[in-house]
Amino acid sequence: MSKQNRPYSVTDIVTNLHAAVTKSECQRAVNSLVDKELLISKTFGKQTIYVVRQDTIETTKPDELSSIDKRLVQLRETIAEQKSKQKHLSAELASLNSALTRKEIENRLASLTSKNEQSKERLALLRSGSQLVPVAERQRVTRDMETHRKLWTQRRRLFKDMFSTVTENLPGKPKELLEELDISLDDPIDININPRDLLST
């Protein structure tokens, strides 16, 4: 307690001693130290705290405090200098790690060259007007789009009916509630558009 020089309750002392003594044993010990005027007790409500008498603690001399303050300043400067060096070295290391090796550059160049050739071939097909999507695939996409469009229409109509029923007797305008809930009923596209027209464009 003299070393830490801070108030402790009996529970604090037992905890710091890792339950080496019981609470009742600790209570008897601090009571004895209070009787010997080595500790001072203060009661706050139901809790009593104990602290070492300040006049029994050896204080640091002014010249020692001055020396400690100077040492702290030096340490802070050293820490700041080391942090700056560490930051510079980390940036340099990150730069080195991000640089590609010669082998990596050669592999990257080969990959880009291959992709470029593939793009040229695809561009040539597009310019020639060749059909890139098989007929069977186009038919499947058309069927899927028609199915999803019907589902979307049904669910949208179901939501409108339910929302109308729920908001029928609510105060305020239904449109304002939709905006508050961030729900939009506007069609993003013409829902009746023929899927074949989209595929042919």
Phi, psi and chi 1 to 4 in degrees:
 res  aa     phi    psi   chi1   chi2   chi3   chi4
   1 MET       -  -34.2  -67.7  178.5   67.7      -
   2 SER   -65.8  -37.8  -62.4      -      -      -
   3 LYS   -67.9  -44.8 -175.8  177.5  179.8  179.8
   4 GLN   -78.7  -32.5  -62.9  -63.2  -34.4      -
   5 ASN    51.2   56.6 -167.2   23.7      -      -
   6 ARG  -144.8  157.5   59.2  172.7  -72.6  -94.1
   7 PRO   -67.2  143.3  -17.4   30.4      -      -
   8 TYR  -134.0  143.0  -75.1   89.8      -      -
   9 SER   -93.4  168.4   66.4      -      -      -
  10 VAL   -59.1  -40.2  171.1      -      -      -
  11 THR   -61.9  -41.1  -58.3      -      -      -
  12 ASP   -60.5  -42.4  -66.6  -26.2      -      -
  13 ILE   -65.0  -46.2  -62.5  172.2      -      -
  14 VAL   -60.6  -40.5  172.2      -      -      -
  15 THR   -64.1  -44.1  -59.2      -      -      -
  16 ASN   -66.8  -26.7  -80.7  -86.3      -      -
  17 LEU   -87.4    4.7  -68.3  175.0      -      -
  18 HIS    55.9   41.8  -56.2  -70.2      -      -
  19 ALA    60.5   29.3      -      -      -      -
  20 ALA   -68.7  -25.6      -      -      -      -
  21 VAL  -125.6  157.8  -63.5      -      -      -
  22 THR   -80.0  166.9   64.4      -      -      -
  23 LYS   -65.7  -38.2 -168.4  171.7 -178.4  179.7
  24 SER   -67.9  -38.9   58.3      -      -      -
  25 GLU   -64.2  -41.4  -69.6  173.1  -22.7      -
  26 CYS   -64.3  -40.3 -177.3      -      -      -
  27 GLN   -61.8  -42.3 -174.4   66.2   66.8      -
  28 ARG   -65.1  -37.3  -72.3 -165.0  -64.3  -89.3
  29 ALA   -67.2  -45.7      -      -      -      -
  30 VAL   -69.2  -32.8  -65.6      -      -      -
  31 ASN   -62.9  -38.6  -72.2  -18.4      -      -
  32 SER   -65.0  -41.0  175.0      -      -      -
  33 LEU   -68.0  -32.8  -68.4  172.5      -      -
  34 VAL   -67.0  -42.3  170.2      -      -      -
  35 ASP   -61.8  -32.8  -67.3  -20.8      -      -
  36 LYS   -85.7    3.5  -66.4  177.5 -177.7  178.6
  37 GLU    61.8   29.1  -63.0 -174.7  -10.3      -
  38 LEU   -91.7  -23.5  -65.2  175.4      -      -
  39 LEU  -123.7  154.5  -67.2 -179.9      -      -
  40 ILE  -115.9  135.1  -62.0  173.7      -      -
  41 SER  -110.0  143.5   64.9      -      -      -
  42 LYS  -134.1  132.1  -65.1  -73.1 -175.5 -179.9
  43 THR  -106.9  128.2  -59.0      -      -      -
  44 PHE  -122.7  102.3  -59.2   92.1      -      -
  45 GLY    66.4 -119.1      -      -      -      -
  46 LYS   -96.2   -1.5  -64.7 -177.8  178.8 -179.7
  47 GLN  -111.6  137.5 -174.4  178.9   31.8      -
  48 THR  -114.5  134.3  -58.1      -      -      -
  49 ILE  -117.1  157.5   61.8  171.5      -      -
  50 TYR  -129.8  140.7  -56.7   87.5      -      -
  51 VAL  -143.7  147.6   65.6      -      -      -
  52 VAL   -67.6  140.3  176.3      -      -      -
  53 ARG   -59.2  128.0  -75.8 -179.1   51.2 -178.3
  54 GLN   -68.3  -26.2  -61.1  -59.6  -65.0      -
  55 ASP   -77.8   -5.9   55.6   -2.5      -      -
  56 THR   -98.8   -4.5   63.6      -      -      -
  57 ILE   -92.6  132.6  -61.2  176.2      -      -
  58 GLU   -72.6  124.2 -176.7  179.0   -7.2      -
  59 THR   -94.4  155.0   58.4      -      -      -
  60 THR   -79.7  136.8  -54.2      -      -      -
  61 LYS   -72.2  152.5  -62.8  178.7 -179.5  179.4
  62 PRO   -55.6  -41.0  -26.9   35.3      -      -
  63 ASP   -68.3  -31.2   56.5  -21.1      -      -
  64 GLU   -69.8  -39.7  -67.2  177.4  -16.8      -
  65 LEU   -62.2  -41.2  -72.7  173.6      -      -
  66 SER   -62.3  -41.1  177.2      -      -      -
  67 SER   -65.6  -39.5  176.3      -      -      -
  68 ILE   -65.1  -41.9  -68.0  172.8      -      -
  69 ASP   -61.5  -42.3  -71.7  -20.1      -      -
  70 LYS   -63.6  -40.7  -70.1  179.5 -179.4  178.5
  71 ARG   -64.4  -38.5 -180.0   58.8  178.1  161.0
  72 LEU   -63.0  -41.3  -75.4  174.1      -      -
  73 VAL   -62.0  -43.7  170.7      -      -      -
  74 GLN   -63.0  -41.5  -68.0  174.2   -6.9      -
  75 LEU   -65.6  -40.6  -70.7  173.5      -      -
  76 ARG   -62.2  -41.2  -70.8 -167.3 -178.2  100.9
  77 GLU   -64.8  -40.7  -69.0  175.4   -9.9      -
  78 THR   -64.0  -42.7  -59.5      -      -      -
  79 ILE   -62.0  -44.6  -69.2  172.3      -      -
  80 ALA   -62.3  -39.9      -      -      -      -
  81 GLU   -65.9  -42.8 -178.7 -179.7   -9.0      -
  82 GLN   -67.2  -37.2  -67.3  -58.6  -41.4      -
  83 LYS   -62.6  -41.1  -77.5 -175.5  176.6 -179.9
  84 SER   -64.5  -41.9  177.4      -      -      -
  85 LYS   -64.5  -42.3  -71.3 -178.3  178.8  179.4
  86 GLN   -62.6  -39.6 -172.1  -92.3  -19.7      -
  87 LYS   -64.4  -42.2 -176.4  177.6 -179.1 -179.4
  88 HIS   -64.9  -43.7  174.6   73.9      -      -
  89 LEU   -66.7  -37.2  -69.3  173.3      -      -
  90 SER   -64.1  -41.2  -64.2      -      -      -
  91 ALA   -65.2  -39.6      -      -      -      -
  92 GLU   -66.2  -40.7 -173.5  174.7  -11.6      -
  93 LEU   -65.8  -41.2  177.1   61.2      -      -
  94 ALA   -62.8  -38.2      -      -      -      -
  95 SER   -64.9  -41.5  176.0      -      -      -
  96 LEU   -67.8  -38.3  -68.9  173.3      -      -
  97 ASN   -67.9  -31.2  -72.9  -25.0      -      -
  98 SER   -81.4  -14.9   62.9      -      -      -
  99 ALA   -75.7  137.6      -      -      -      -
 100 LEU   -82.3  143.9  -63.3  175.8      -      -
 101 THR   -77.9  169.1   64.1      -      -      -
 102 ARG   -61.0  -40.3 -179.9  173.9  178.6  176.1
 103 LYS   -64.2  -41.3 -176.3   63.8  176.7  177.9
 104 GLU   -65.1  -39.2  -70.2  172.5  -25.3      -
 105 ILE   -63.3  -42.4  -67.2  174.3      -      -
 106 GLU   -63.8  -42.5  -69.2  175.3   -9.5      -
 107 ASN   -64.6  -41.1  -67.9  -21.6      -      -
 108 ARG   -64.1  -42.1  179.7   64.7  173.1  163.1
 109 LEU   -64.0  -41.5  179.1   59.7      -      -
 110 ALA   -64.0  -40.1      -      -      -      -
 111 SER   -65.1  -44.7  174.8      -      -      -
 112 LEU   -66.2  -36.6  -68.2  174.1      -      -
 113 THR   -63.6  -42.7  -58.5      -      -      -
 114 SER   -63.4  -44.8  175.2      -      -      -
 115 LYS   -63.9  -35.8  -71.2 -178.5  178.6  178.8
 116 ASN   -65.1  -40.8 -173.6   44.9      -      -
 117 GLU   -64.9  -41.2  -68.1  -59.6  -38.0      -
 118 GLN   -62.5  -39.6  -66.4  174.5    7.5      -
 119 SER   -66.1  -38.3  -62.7      -      -      -
 120 LYS   -63.7  -41.9  -74.4 -178.2  178.0  178.6
 121 GLU   -64.2  -43.2  -67.9  175.5    2.3      -
 122 ARG   -65.1  -40.0 -178.6  172.1  176.0   80.7
 123 LEU   -62.9  -39.0 -179.7   59.4      -      -
 124 ALA   -64.2  -39.1      -      -      -      -
 125 LEU   -64.8  -42.2  -74.3  173.5      -      -
 126 LEU   -63.9  -41.3  -69.4  172.2      -      -
 127 ARG   -68.8  -28.6  -74.3  176.5  172.8  170.4
 128 SER   -79.7   -9.6   67.1      -      -      -
 129 GLY    79.8   14.9      -      -      -      -
 130 SER   -67.8  147.6  -59.8      -      -      -
 131 GLN   -78.9  111.7 -175.3   61.9  -99.3      -
 132 LEU   -85.8  -26.1  -59.6 -179.4      -      -
 133 VAL  -103.1  123.8 -178.9      -      -      -
 134 PRO   -60.1  153.0  -21.1   31.6      -      -
 135 VAL   -59.6  -43.7  174.5      -      -      -
 136 ALA   -60.0  -39.5      -      -      -      -
 137 GLU   -68.1  -40.1  179.2   66.8   11.2      -
 138 ARG   -63.2  -40.2  -71.7  165.0   59.6   86.8
 139 GLN   -65.5  -40.2  -68.3  174.5  -13.2      -
 140 ARG   -63.7  -43.1 -175.2 -168.6   64.8   78.2
 141 VAL   -62.4  -40.0  171.0      -      -      -
 142 THR   -62.9  -43.9  -60.1      -      -      -
 143 ARG   -64.3  -44.4  -71.3 -166.2  -57.7  -90.4
 144 ASP   -61.6  -42.5  -71.3  -12.8      -      -
 145 MET   -65.6  -39.5 -176.6  173.0  179.2      -
 146 GLU   -64.5  -41.1 -175.9   64.3   29.3      -
 147 THR   -62.9  -47.4  -60.8      -      -      -
 148 HIS   -67.3  -33.9  -68.4  -52.2      -      -
 149 ARG   -65.9  -41.0 -178.2  175.1   64.5  172.1
 150 LYS   -65.2  -43.1  -71.7  179.4  179.4  178.4
 151 LEU   -61.5  -42.8  -73.5  174.0      -      -
 152 TRP   -62.0  -44.2 -176.8   87.6      -      -
 153 THR   -62.6  -44.1  -56.8      -      -      -
 154 GLN   -63.1  -46.0  -67.7  170.2    0.0      -
 155 ARG   -68.7  -35.3  -68.0  174.9 -178.3  177.4
 156 ARG   -65.4  -43.7 -177.5  170.4 -177.1  -91.0
 157 ARG   -64.8  -40.0 -177.9  167.6   54.6 -109.6
 158 LEU   -63.2  -41.7  178.5   61.0      -      -
 159 PHE   -64.0  -43.5  172.1   78.9      -      -
 160 LYS   -59.3  -42.3  -77.8 -174.5  173.0 -177.8
 161 ASP   -65.1  -45.3  -66.4  -19.1      -      -
 162 MET   -65.3  -42.8  -68.6  176.6   61.1      -
 163 PHE   -65.0  -39.4 -174.9   76.5      -      -
 164 SER   -63.1  -39.9  177.4      -      -      -
 165 THR   -67.7  -43.5  -58.2      -      -      -
 166 VAL   -67.0  -38.7  170.8      -      -      -
 167 THR   -93.5    5.0   58.4      -      -      -
 168 GLU   -59.3  -42.3 -176.1  175.9   -1.8      -
 169 ASN  -108.9   12.1  -63.9  -43.5      -      -
 170 LEU   -83.4  146.5  -72.0  179.6      -      -
 171 PRO   -71.2  156.2   25.3  -34.3      -      -
 172 GLY    86.6  176.3      -      -      -      -
 173 LYS   -93.3  136.3  -62.5  179.8  179.2  179.7
 174 PRO   -56.6  -34.8  -25.3   34.7      -      -
 175 LYS   -62.9  -37.6 -175.5  176.7 -179.4 -179.3
 176 GLU   -66.5  -37.5  -65.9  176.5   -8.0      -
 177 LEU   -65.1  -40.2  178.5   58.9      -      -
 178 LEU   -60.5  -42.5  -74.4  173.4      -      -
 179 GLU   -65.3  -38.7  -68.1  177.0   -5.9      -
 180 GLU   -65.9  -36.5 -176.4  177.5  -14.1      -
 181 LEU   -85.4   -0.5  -63.5  174.7      -      -
 182 ASP    58.1   47.1 -164.8   21.5      -      -
 183 ILE  -114.1  128.8  -62.8  174.9      -      -
 184 SER  -114.4  133.0  174.8      -      -      -
 185 LEU  -104.0    3.3  -64.2  179.7      -      -
 186 ASP   -71.9  140.1  -63.7  -26.5      -      -
 187 ASP   -74.3  122.3  -66.6  -21.1      -      -
 188 PRO   -66.3  -30.1   24.6  -32.1      -      -
 189 ILE  -140.2  174.1   60.9  171.2      -      -
 190 ASP   -70.3  108.9 -177.8    2.1      -      -
 191 ILE   -67.8  -18.3 -163.3   61.1      -      -
 192 ASN   -91.8    5.9  -64.1  -46.7      -      -
 193 ILE   -65.7  144.7 -168.8  171.3      -      -
 194 ASN   -77.3  125.4 -168.5  -36.1      -      -
 195 PRO   -56.6  -31.7  -23.3   32.3      -      -
 196 ARG   -63.7  -31.8  -64.4 -178.1  180.0   83.5
 197 ASP   -66.6  -35.3  -64.9  -23.6      -      -
 198 LEU   -69.1  -40.3  -69.8  175.9      -      -
 199 LEU   -70.8  -26.0  -69.2  173.7      -      -
 200 SER   -83.6  -11.6   62.6      -      -      -
 201 THR   -86.5      -   57.1      -      -      -
